[in-house]
Amino acid sequence: MLKLWRRSLAGQFIIVMLVALLISQAIGYILASGDRIRDLRASEETEFRRAANALASALASASPEIAKRVTAASSTAYTRFWITDTPEPQPGAVCVPPGTAGSNPPGAFPEKPLADCTESSYIDGNGLGLAVPSGERWLNGIYYKRFSSGSLQRQSIISFVLSVLVLAVGGGIFARRIARPLKALSDAADRLGRGEQHRPLPETGPDDLRKTADAFNRMQDRLHRFVSDRTQMLAAIGHDLRTPLTTLRLRAEYVKDPALQDRIITTIDEMQTMVDATLVFAKGDATAAETRTVDLNALLGSLCEDMAEIYPSIGFTEGERLNFRCRPENLRRALSNLIENAVRYGGAARVNLAASDTEVRISIDDNGPGIPENQLEAVFSPFLRLEDSRNRQTGGVGLGLSIARAIAHQHGGNIHLSNRKPGLRAIMILPREIRTDTPTSIQPATK
């Protein structure tokens, strides 16, 4: 029950309702049990008096033999009747029928001689004795029945069980009606955070849920418009920058000094590379990529195999099949950036994959000098390169790690760097998403 309380809104709703029902039933039982027993006693006493008066009237002219048979036949498990010449019950005493002495429960019917009374007398609140005139004789009667709350308890238990069943079914249906749109909102927010396109949520149900769905849909539209506007603006800037760069390249052709001409063209090429890389980084291609489930082991294996043709020092030990929902093209790009950095600056790359129930860890180790501790986070900033990597042989414009971390963030994960002494370790941590409402189709890894 504690697990259900923590995991399910519907479970919390049903548990609260059941506890409230249990408390209300207990209070009702305590308040009603005393009154119920008193009402039962009063009803039984009235019925016993009515039966005694009717029997006394019927036997007023009957012979003693017939009267004896009729009174014996009229007796029940709780009542006894007999005819005498004088009344036997009296106030404060209990009538014991002839032949029953010593057969009553201890303390139930103390044996006493009775005379001269037609009043009823209770014993322990459960017994009643009376004498009614019947012609020239007296009809004597006793009634004894110990009332307990057992029958009331059984009725209360049955009532409680039926109430629980009705409440559990009705509450479960109602709670699921509330929890279903909340789960849909949670899934949509998760997909939106990962950059996936998601159709607008249906704006149905109570006002609170409709307003929540409407607010989410409007937020999603604003975010998509913002990304689209930014992409279009950057594309226009990139187009405008290419024109003067092309003009500079043409003018560099007229420079007569070959050494100066080479330096100018080299600078223009660097600027062109920086513009192209900046556009790719800022456009956020991950938002348009397809999300699907792939075998992550196969994806890493194919990536390392492809890169090993250029960088032979890349190693990867392939393991068991690991199904993972992601955008494979973008994930390959982020991992290739990390592996390429390890090879260029560390001389080698050893790729390892480990998974748990909640996350996936992809670690990439190299044999390089590492990074100063105060620079481990700074290297993720765009265009930042350490002093010993500012040359075209090590390549890049300082966007590789920025792009890799951006892609990890779009998958709900992150990238951390740590020094191994010697060497550097880059770890990409990705949450392991398990969707039970989405059919899983395993796609081959993209090469």
ABEGO torsion letter per residue (X at the ends): XAAAAAABAAAAAAAAAAAAAAAAAAAAAAAAAAAAAAAAAAAAAAAAAAAAAAAAAAAAABBAAAAAAAAAAABBAABBBBBBABBABBBGBBBBBBGABGABBBGABBBBBBBGBABBBBBGGABBBBBBBBEABBBBBBBBBBBBAAAAAAAAAAAAAAAAAAAAAAAAAAAAAAAAAAAAAAAAAAAAAAGBBBBBBBBBEBAAAAAAAAAAAAAAAAAAAAAAAAAAAAAAAAAAAAAAAAAAAAAAAABABAAAAAAAAAAAAAAAAAAAAAAAAAAGAAAABBBBBBBAAAAAAAAAAAAAAABAABBBBBBBBBBBBBBAAAAAAAAAAAAAAAAAAAGBBBBBBBBBAABBBBBBBBABAEBBAAAAAAAABBGBBBAAABBAAAEEAGAAAAAAAAAAAAAGBBBBBBBAOBEBBBBBBBBBBBBAABBBBBBBBBX
